[in-house]
Amino acid sequence: MKKRDFLKAGLIGLGAFMVPGKSAALEFYPRPSGKKWAVLFATWCGSSRDAGIWVSEGMGGIANVFDVRENPDLSGYDHIVVGSSIRSNLIPGSLKEYLEKNRRSINGKVRGLYAVCGNMMQPPGREQYAAFIDDQLAVLTGASAVPSKVFLGRITWGLMDPDVRERMQAIPNMREYDNLKRTECMALGREILEATNSV
Ligand SMILES: Cc1cc2nc3c(=O)[nH]c(=O)nc-3n(C[C@H](O)[C@H](O)[C@H](O)COP(=O)(O)O)c2cc1C
């Protein structure tokens, strides 16, 4: 091989490993479906991401699952599920901003809601549904009377920013836990699909 051809071949080979200008997010590829479904989630440490994927699995894997930080364009979707993690009784500002900004492309399409919280490891009750679903997610999405669920989530020290971890570890009896249940998330997915298909 001539020196020039050798260099050219090397450069083409290198190109295959280069990151494109806008690197692609880890996309979740849905299974085929007559209607386009999306799950939009907001998370700090991943519980709401896993909940979203399991909600989609409960629907037969037909929903594409998006992190709100990807700023997805949901205008082409027919049905949307919105889920969020909770810190200090609030959903992340990024989700609030996204829902306010994209009100028009989401309005009338939200078929289900979920929140993921710690709730001191106690089963969520009326208070948590009111605070996380009714007063935040339902208001911001304009969805009323759609299937909704508050799930218990997880604490994983290794996934937290050091200052947050320090504050959390200072709380008496606080420890790592994993209370998120795939079966419960899948059950919500099934419920949302049935409620939507029966209309
Ligand atoms: C700094 C911090 C604040 C939290 N605040 C609350 C809270 O106000 N109420 C609650 O029920 N759970 C609270 N939690 C628990 C989280 O909601 C729970 O760990 C959840 O699984 C986090 O979701 P993520 O993994 O998607 O970020 C808090 C957790 C952290 C780390």
PDBQT file of the ligand as one rigid body, heavy atoms in Angstrom, charges set to zero:
ROOT
HETATM    1  C1  LIG A 201     -31.851  15.043  48.669  1.00  0.00    +0.000 C 
HETATM    2  C2  LIG A 201     -33.051  14.128  48.660  1.00  0.00    +0.000 A 
HETATM    3  C3  LIG A 201     -34.281  14.625  49.037  1.00  0.00    +0.000 A 
HETATM    4  C4  LIG A 201     -35.395  13.783  49.050  1.00  0.00    +0.000 A 
HETATM    5  N1  LIG A 201     -36.605  14.301  49.423  1.00  0.00    +0.000 NA
HETATM    6  C5  LIG A 201     -37.671  13.482  49.498  1.00  0.00    +0.000 A 
HETATM    7  C6  LIG A 201     -38.942  13.994  49.931  1.00  0.00    +0.000 A 
HETATM    8  O1  LIG A 201     -39.126  15.190  50.187  1.00  0.00    +0.000 OA
HETATM    9  N2  LIG A 201     -39.969  13.126  50.063  1.00  0.00    +0.000 N 
HETATM   10  C7  LIG A 201     -39.833  11.788  49.784  1.00  0.00    +0.000 A 
HETATM   11  O2  LIG A 201     -40.793  11.027  49.935  1.00  0.00    +0.000 OA
HETATM   12  N3  LIG A 201     -38.658  11.290  49.318  1.00  0.00    +0.000 NA
HETATM   13  C8  LIG A 201     -37.580  12.095  49.170  1.00  0.00    +0.000 A 
HETATM   14  N4  LIG A 201     -36.370  11.599  48.742  1.00  0.00    +0.000 N 
HETATM   15  C9  LIG A 201     -36.279  10.209  48.312  1.00  0.00    +0.000 C 
HETATM   16  C10 LIG A 201     -36.318  10.100  46.774  1.00  0.00    +0.000 C 
HETATM   17  O3  LIG A 201     -37.557  10.537  46.274  1.00  0.00    +0.000 OA
HETATM   18  C11 LIG A 201     -36.060   8.661  46.348  1.00  0.00    +0.000 C 
HETATM   19  O4  LIG A 201     -34.753   8.324  46.732  1.00  0.00    +0.000 OA
HETATM   20  C12 LIG A 201     -36.230   8.442  44.865  1.00  0.00    +0.000 C 
HETATM   21  O5  LIG A 201     -36.084   7.066  44.576  1.00  0.00    +0.000 OA
HETATM   22  C13 LIG A 201     -35.222   9.228  44.060  1.00  0.00    +0.000 C 
HETATM   23  O6  LIG A 201     -35.480   9.040  42.685  1.00  0.00    +0.000 OA
HETATM   24  P1  LIG A 201     -34.325   9.030  41.582  1.00  0.00    +0.000 P 
HETATM   25  O7  LIG A 201     -33.460   7.805  41.864  1.00  0.00    +0.000 OA
HETATM   26  O8  LIG A 201     -35.068   8.872  40.283  1.00  0.00    +0.000 OA
HETATM   27  O9  LIG A 201     -33.588  10.305  41.665  1.00  0.00    +0.000 OA
HETATM   28  C14 LIG A 201     -35.262  12.416  48.706  1.00  0.00    +0.000 A 
HETATM   29  C15 LIG A 201     -34.016  11.928  48.319  1.00  0.00    +0.000 A 
HETATM   30  C16 LIG A 201     -32.914  12.769  48.284  1.00  0.00    +0.000 A 
HETATM   31  C17 LIG A 201     -31.578  12.216  47.872  1.00  0.00    +0.000 C 
ENDROOT
TORSDOF 0
